[in-house]
Amino acid sequence: MPRSKKGKRGSSKPGAKNGVKGESGASDDELTSDVLSHYSSASEGTSVLDENTGGEQVDELTAQEETEDKLKQCIDNLMDKSAKTRLAALESLRQAFSSKVLYDFLTERWLTVSDCLERSLKKGSGEEQAAAATVFALLCIQLGGGDESEESFKMLRPILTTILIDNTASIAARQSCARALGMCCYVSAAEDGEDLIKSLALLESIFTSSYPNREGTLPTPKPGSSGLHSAALLAWSLLVTLCPASRLSVLLGLHLPKLQACLQSSDVNYRIVVGETIALLVELGRDVDEEFEVEDSESLCQCLKSLATDSNKHRAKNDRRKQRSIFREVLHYIENEDFTEEKIRFGVESVYIDSWMRRRIYDAFKEILESGVRHHLQFNPLLRDIIGLGPPIILDATVKANKISRFEKHLFNSAAFKARTKQRNKVRDKRADVM
């Protein structure tokens, strides 16, 4: 894990203060393209060394300096008066933060970036708020869950909360804030029981509005509300994986029956999220109590079977196919504890997604990092620690020729994840006193 360092203010490049562009005069699109191209060229030789080293060497130091100059310009542009310029800067930072590990660069600038993001969240349009919340989630992942990440979360959590509960705010902004709140709490405040309780309660206040009323009738969803409920439920389920056994028992009793009713939602994507959440909660319940049983499991399985074989013509073909696939998996797990294992390859390594908890964690990072998730699996110490991969691996041609077998890697990954789970359970026990 990277060492914790104190952030510094005033790291802007001279001549580019207060939102005024530097002397380069580059357009926003050119700036984004330049940053990404520098990342591409600078990262080609950083992971696995090629056997043929006689070619022309890339001046990595120069490339890194040029990249940092571009990033400094993007940070300066976050304070520009033009909304278009700020949005372009946020998009550049989003792409940069998701495609590269920038811990050393950001330890001296995290406070400046946090200040700029807070300003965008407070004063920006809905589009700018959504973009700023996403960049903030990426910033916390970049900072590795250390002191800087915790301080940044404390700074921005109030405004994230304000936007999330504001019924007049943009739906896209509220969804982005829900995802950011879940990820940043998971990364930055995982061992803080009080922060965890507050975040869980806040997210619950969003998606429980989709629960059936006293008569057992599901409310008619408002435009865009299903997407917001899905984002809040996914963020909540990520944080539930951190809860101690005593808290899990309460949450299972409170939410499982209500979530079963939500399987009848008219929105296919929300139904799928609800189904996956039910599977996760049942898995967590079985982890803490081998004799755990789902209340009215027969009714639940009947509902899952119906969704797994749904052939209603009024649903889109792709929606039907996706729904049937997911609910077959959920049904098989509820009935037989079977889980469809998935293998994720990155570089010369691979990781096995072999549980609903592991899938929820991986999917949460993938949703934020997008196509950059494999790069972060290779090089980001935080994500590698969470998944149970150990320190980043640097291979030369000799080591590359002696790769371990698939089965050996599978055993190693499984053992590492189990060890991490035991360690997190110890932390859960500590949090139980607070919760």
SVG drawing of the C-alpha trace seen along z (x, -y; Angstrom):
<svg xmlns="http://www.w3.org/2000/svg" viewBox="-53 -34 73 62">
<polyline fill="none" stroke="black" stroke-width="0.4" points="0.0,0.0 1.4,-3.4 2.7,-5.5 0.4,-8.2 1.6,-11.7 0.2,-15.1 -1.4,-17.0 -0.3,-20.5 -2.1,-23.5 -0.8,-25.7 0.7,-23.1 -0.5,-24.9 1.9,-25.6 3.2,-29.2 1.3,-31.3 -1.8,-29.1 -3.6,-30.3 -7.2,-31.1 -8.5,-29.1 -6.4,-31.0 -4.9,-28.6 -1.2,-28.3 0.9,-29.6 0.4,-26.4 -3.1,-27.5 -4.1,-23.9 -7.8,-23.2 -9.7,-21.0 -9.9,-18.1 -6.2,-18.4 -5.4,-18.4 -7.4,-15.2 -5.8,-13.5 -2.3,-14.5 -2.7,-13.2 -3.9,-9.9 -1.3,-9.5 1.5,-10.2 0.0,-7.6 -0.1,-5.1 3.5,-5.7 4.8,-5.9 3.2,-2.7 4.3,-0.4 7.5,0.8 6.5,0.5 4.9,3.9 6.6,6.8 10.0,6.3 10.2,7.5 12.9,10.0 14.2,7.7 15.6,4.7 17.9,3.5 15.3,1.2 15.1,-2.6 14.5,-3.3 11.6,-5.6 12.6,-8.5 10.2,-7.7 11.3,-10.6 10.5,-13.1 7.2,-11.4 6.3,-11.5 7.1,-15.2 5.1,-16.0 2.1,-14.0 2.3,-15.8 2.3,-19.2 -0.8,-18.2 -2.5,-17.0 -1.5,-20.2 -3.2,-22.1 -6.3,-20.0 -6.4,-20.7 -6.0,-24.5 -8.9,-24.3 -11.2,-23.0 -11.3,-26.6 -12.0,-28.1 -15.1,-30.3 -16.2,-28.4 -18.4,-25.4 -17.3,-23.7 -13.7,-24.0 -14.4,-22.6 -16.3,-19.6 -13.5,-18.9 -11.0,-19.0 -13.1,-16.6 -13.3,-14.2 -9.5,-14.4 -8.9,-13.6 -11.5,-10.8 -9.7,-9.1 -6.3,-9.7 -7.2,-8.5 -8.9,-5.4 -6.1,-4.4 -3.0,-5.0 -1.9,-4.8 -0.9,-8.3 -0.4,-8.1 3.0,-10.0 1.6,-12.8 -1.6,-13.2 -0.1,-13.1 1.1,-16.7 -2.2,-17.8 -5.1,-15.9 -6.2,-18.9 -6.2,-21.2 -8.1,-18.6 -10.6,-18.0 -11.2,-21.8 -11.9,-22.0 -14.3,-19.0 -16.1,-20.5 -16.7,-23.7 -18.0,-21.8 -20.3,-19.8 -21.7,-22.9 -22.0,-25.3 -21.9,-23.2 -24.7,-22.0 -26.1,-18.5 -23.7,-17.2 -20.7,-18.8 -21.8,-17.5 -22.1,-13.9 -18.6,-14.2 -17.1,-15.6 -18.5,-12.9 -17.1,-10.2 -13.6,-11.9 -13.8,-12.1 -14.4,-8.3 -11.4,-7.8 -9.3,-10.1 -10.1,-8.0 -9.1,-4.9 -5.9,-6.6 -5.0,-7.7 -5.2,-4.1 -7.4,-4.5 -4.8,-6.4 -5.0,-9.6 -5.4,-11.8 -8.3,-9.7 -10.0,-9.9 -9.6,-13.6 -10.9,-14.1 -13.9,-12.0 -14.7,-14.1 -14.5,-17.2 -16.8,-16.1 -19.2,-13.8 -21.5,-16.6 -22.1,-17.9 -22.4,-14.4 -25.1,-13.8 -26.9,-17.0 -27.1,-16.3 -28.1,-12.6 -31.2,-13.5 -32.2,-16.6 -35.3,-15.6 -34.8,-18.6 -31.2,-17.7 -30.3,-16.0 -31.0,-12.2 -27.6,-11.6 -25.8,-13.7 -27.7,-11.8 -26.8,-8.5 -23.1,-9.5 -23.1,-10.7 -24.6,-7.4 -21.8,-5.5 -19.2,-7.8 -20.5,-7.7 -20.5,-3.9 -17.0,-3.6 -15.4,-6.3 -16.8,-5.0 -15.6,-1.5 -12.1,-2.7 -11.6,-5.5 -13.8,-4.7 -13.9,-0.9 -12.8,-0.7 -14.9,-3.6 -18.2,-2.0 -19.9,-5.4 -19.2,-6.5 -20.4,-3.1 -23.7,-3.3 -24.4,-6.8 -23.6,-5.9 -25.8,-2.7 -28.7,-4.7 -28.4,-7.4 -28.4,-4.9 -31.2,-3.0 -33.3,-6.2 -33.0,-6.3 -33.8,-2.7 -36.3,-1.9 -38.8,-4.3 -39.1,-1.4 -40.3,1.0 -44.0,2.0 -46.4,0.1 -48.4,1.5 -50.9,3.1 -48.0,4.8 -48.3,2.8 -45.1,1.5 -45.1,-2.3 -45.3,-3.5 -41.7,-4.5 -41.1,-8.1 -39.0,-8.8 -35.4,-8.0 -36.0,-6.8 -35.3,-3.1 -31.7,-4.0 -31.2,-6.0 -32.6,-3.1 -30.2,-0.7 -27.2,-2.9 -28.1,-3.4 -28.8,0.3 -25.5,1.3 -23.5,-1.1 -25.3,0.1 -24.6,3.8 -20.9,3.0 -20.9,1.5 -22.9,4.4 -19.8,6.6 -18.0,4.6 -20.7,5.1 -20.1,7.3 -22.2,10.3 -24.5,8.6 -25.4,5.8 -25.8,8.3 -28.5,10.2 -30.5,7.0 -30.1,6.0 -31.1,9.4 -34.3,9.5 -35.2,6.0 -34.4,6.0 -34.7,9.5 -38.5,9.8 -38.9,6.3 -36.3,7.0 -38.2,10.2 -41.2,8.1 -39.1,5.7 -38.4,8.7 -41.8,7.7 -40.5,4.2 -41.4,3.0 -37.8,2.1 -35.7,5.0 -32.3,3.5 -33.6,2.8 -35.0,6.4 -31.6,7.7 -29.8,5.5 -32.4,6.7 -31.8,10.3 -28.0,10.0 -28.4,8.2 -30.6,11.0 -28.0,13.6 -25.3,11.5 -27.3,11.1 -28.0,14.9 -24.4,15.6 -23.4,13.3 -26.0,14.8 -24.7,18.3 -21.1,17.1 -22.0,16.0 -24.5,18.8 -24.2,22.2 -27.9,22.9 -29.2,19.6 -32.4,20.1 -34.3,17.6 -37.7,16.8 -40.4,18.2 -37.7,19.6 -40.2,21.6 -42.0,18.5 -38.6,16.8 -37.5,19.7 -40.8,19.8 -40.4,16.1 -36.8,16.6 -37.8,19.6 -40.5,17.4 -37.9,14.7 -35.3,17.2 -37.8,18.5 -39.5,15.2 -40.6,15.1 -42.9,12.2 -42.9,10.7 -43.4,7.2 -39.9,7.2 -36.9,6.5 -35.1,9.6 -31.8,8.5 -33.5,7.7 -35.1,11.1 -31.8,12.9 -29.9,10.9 -32.7,11.4 -32.9,15.1 -29.1,15.5 -28.8,13.6 -31.8,15.2 -30.7,18.7 -27.4,18.0 -29.3,16.5 -31.7,19.5 -28.9,22.0 -27.2,20.3 -30.3,20.1 -31.2,23.7 -27.8,25.4 -25.2,22.8 -23.7,23.1 -21.9,20.1 -20.7,19.6 -17.0,18.9 -15.5,16.2 -11.9,15.7 -10.5,12.2 -7.1,12.0 -4.8,9.0 -1.2,9.0 0.3,12.4 -2.0,12.8 -5.6,13.8 -8.2,13.6 -11.2,15.8 -14.5,14.3 -16.0,17.2 -18.5,15.7 -21.3,13.0 -19.3,10.9 -16.2,11.0 -18.3,10.2 -19.9,7.2 -16.5,5.8 -15.0,6.4 -18.1,4.9 -18.0,1.8 -14.4,1.0 -15.1,1.9 -18.1,-0.5 -15.8,-3.3 -12.6,-2.4 -14.3,-1.0 -11.7,0.2 -8.9,-0.8 -9.8,1.9 -7.3,4.4 -4.4,1.8 -5.4,1.1 -5.5,4.8 -1.9,5.0 -0.5,1.9 -2.8,0.4 -1.8,1.6 -5.2,0.8 -7.2,2.9 -4.7,5.7 -4.9,5.8 -8.7,5.8 -8.9,8.6 -6.1,10.5 -3.4,10.4 -0.5,9.1 2.1,6.5 2.3,5.6 4.4,8.1 7.2,7.0 8.3,9.8 11.4,9.9 11.8,12.3 13.3,15.1 10.5,15.1 7.9,14.8 9.1,18.0 8.4,19.9 4.8,18.9 2.9,21.0 0.0,23.2 -3.6,22.1 -4.5,24.4 -1.7,23.1 -2.8,19.5 -6.4,20.4 -5.3,21.9 -3.2,19.0 -5.9,16.5 -8.5,18.4 -6.1,18.7 -5.2,15.0 -8.8,14.0 -9.7,16.2 -6.8,14.8 -8.0,11.3 -11.6,12.2 -10.4,13.5 -8.5,10.3 -11.5,8.2 -13.6,10.3 -11.2,9.2 -11.9,5.6 -15.6,6.4 -15.4,7.6 -13.8,4.3 -16.5,2.4 -19.2,4.5 -18.5,2.6 -19.3,-0.7 -22.3,0.6"/>
</svg>
